[in-house]
Amino acid sequence: MKNLYILSFLICFLCMHQSHAQTHTVKETGVSIIQGPTPIPNGDALDQADITLQNSKFAVSFSVRSSPPWGVARGGILDLSIINDGEYSDDLASLVDFMPNNWSSWPTTYQEVNILEEGPDRGVIHVKRDWHKVVLETTFTLKRGENTMNIRTEMTNKGVATFENILSGYVLWADGGYLYDRPGIGDLQPGSAADALTSWTSSYDEDWALAFHAPFAGHTGYDGQDQYKRHTLGPEETISFEGWLQVVPDGELSPVVEFEAERQNTGMGTLSGKVQATDGEIVEEPVLMVHKDGHPYVWAVGAEGSYDFKLPEGEYSISAMAENYSTSSARNILVHTEKTLELNFDDLNKPGKVVFDITGEQTGNNIDAKLEVIEGQTYPVQYMGRKTFFTNLDFSEEVAFELAPGEYTFKIGSGEGFISTAIEEKLVIKSGEVITKSISLPYTFTPQQTNWYSADLHHHTDVLDGSTPTQNVLQSQLSAGLDFAFISDHDSGKNHMLMDSLTSQRNIPFIPSMEISPSWGHFNVFPLDGGAKLEIDPSSSSIDEIIDDAKRMGAEVISVNHPYISYGYFHSLEAGSATGEFDPRFDLVELNYGGSFERDLERMYSFWNKGLAIYLTAGSDTHDVWDGNTGGMRMYVHIPENPTVEGFVENIKNGHAFATSGPLVEPGYIFGSQIRITPGDELELPFKLMSVNNLKSVQLISDGEVADSLDLQHAG
């Protein structure tokens, strides 16, 4: 007898600490240093050995013994707070640090953090670390009353090997907000920043901005969060880097341009004026958007209808805008050193309003849906107006929002690309008017009727590099047509309790997960016990210790995420940079858009050809639901009984599931089933394939090779 294993079918705690920082205020205007847990609300540097450096403008906390995110070495800035009237803002940063080769802070054997000066006029922190045989020494200098911090690093190669063509420099990863890469970089080659309009990048929101000035950097990554210099470092060679971290206590970037001009000793002029709507009313908080050489350059925010800010001398185009107002006509200007140019705007149109009532065609009931503006006015300053909206979780109200007057095309979908197709709706929004529109969406397929249920098994909220509040994550997942809610934040279960509460109100099953994130591999582990918290330090733990701690937290499933990216587990194993020997105690290997499908599948074929019951999983790795693709890669799991978390886990571990980016399948034999046949007999494997979009072809893979294929475009 012969066993045939149908292994897989591929279609394409809240552990929030109580913030002791709420009681701390800054009483002096000089520079001071605090040793111990950070005073910054919701900060992560909580060890007694950690250090906070601050003046009257802002505070930063260094990881001396607290674990940094993503498994990087200790010694960097974990927390950052802007100080207003002696009060700390919430933590605004996940990491500010020097990276010796594009996130390659390991291998390292020591990290020393020392106080060189304590103020009151100046505070200096010195960090010394090793990387391979290279010594890294970074000095952080903060002065009284300044909103910038100078950071200098020296790399000295004490070994005999030459490091060729590496990327080194500084990273600034904010907690939340929006990203603003170097102005003008959009038209350059990927990664290149050599000819950008500025030497800084920024993260910002409506009431804060963080900028990092890195004049040495000719390369940016992750939308400007990383700024690097490409270089070679030979034996006994030293190379230096210098940058400036800048904080701004509101959501404008004109002070960042002003600091750069002062540092470069460039002459500046002043722009001032008033902004009004077409009916003569003042625009309370106007935003003045400046373009240079045809690119968005910088913006300033006014108050009570007036504005005043500085620009380096030169030619610009400037327009006025405000949240949900139409944009004014653009004016070409010439700024002269030490001259003031007065420029008034009075042609902004007030917002209109649109109200959508979205129902399902089959039932007539309200359904979860996503609405996107695909044509119409958008804003370069992202907090001024979103282009993506979701229905309310309780359907208590229609989806209503204001927009600038003009012509728009909306795309409205629910389970788009999987169980239904989206529709487009064109509307003309007029100033001061309200448009109400009823939309009925049909569902093409209902996989639940045959016991197939879906989840996006890699999704982030607003922890670390994620930027989406938990409620919006659930809205996005439901509008994508997913049947289970799922979140997997880096090394954190902070939002599990909130998601559990939200899903309970909708009677949606929730799978609590965590993405354990050493520097050499990421692993989703689920489902976790309530209040589960890591007890290991991922930066120094082996794969064995990571899996053991995941199981201690209740995890029954271990998934190897994006295994062949630069910090994926399989890549690191081949490169010799993973901590510990190969540990086969994982259940799933992930497919997502950030990885390499071909290499992932080759590795899976090798597992399957050995008869190993390791299966595929899929997730979108979405960090921002307004600009992401929630559910774009997902798993469908066959659950014969009620769709519970226990049933989901049991059946995905047994391979009764498939990964898809759109097409659906109903197999004659459930995937993962064991079928016994006699040698020489034929076995027919029937599959019902479905797609709301066109299917091009289907392939049957055996022993890693195409055993059969069917061209569906010409199949009739």
Secondary structure, DSSP 8 states (H G I E B T S, - for coil): -EEEE---EEE--TT----GGGG-B---SS-EEEESS--STT-S--STT-EEEE-SSEEEEE-SSS--GGG--SSSEEEEEEEETTEE----EEEEEEESSSS---S-S-EEEEEEEE-SSEEEEEEEEEETTEEEEEEEEEETT-SEEEEEEEEEE-SSS-EEEEEEEEEEEESSSEEE--TTGGGS-TTB-TT-S-SEEEEEETTEEEEEE-TT--EEEGGGTEEEEEEEE-TT-EEEEEEEEEEESSS--HHHHHHHHHHTT--EEEEEEEEEETTS-B-SS-EEEEEETTEEEEEEE-BTTEEEEEEESEEEEEEEE-TTS-----EEEEE-TT-EEE--EEEE---EEEEEEEEETTT-SB---EEEEEES---SSGGG--SEEE--TT--S-EEEEE-SEEEEEEEESSBTTTB--EEEEEEE-TT-EEEEEEEE--S--GGGGTEEEE-SSB--SSTT----HHHHHHHHHHTT-SSEEEEEETB-TTHHHHHHHHHHHT--EEEEEEE--TT--EEEES--TT----S-TTT--HHHHHHHHHHTT--EEEE-STTSTT-HHHHHHHT-SSSS------EEEE-TTS-HHHHHHHHHHHHHTT---EEEE---BS-TTSS-TTSSEEEEE-SSS--HHHHHHHHHTT-EEEESS-EEEESS-TT-EEEE-TT------EEEE-SS---EEEEEETTEEEEEEESTT--
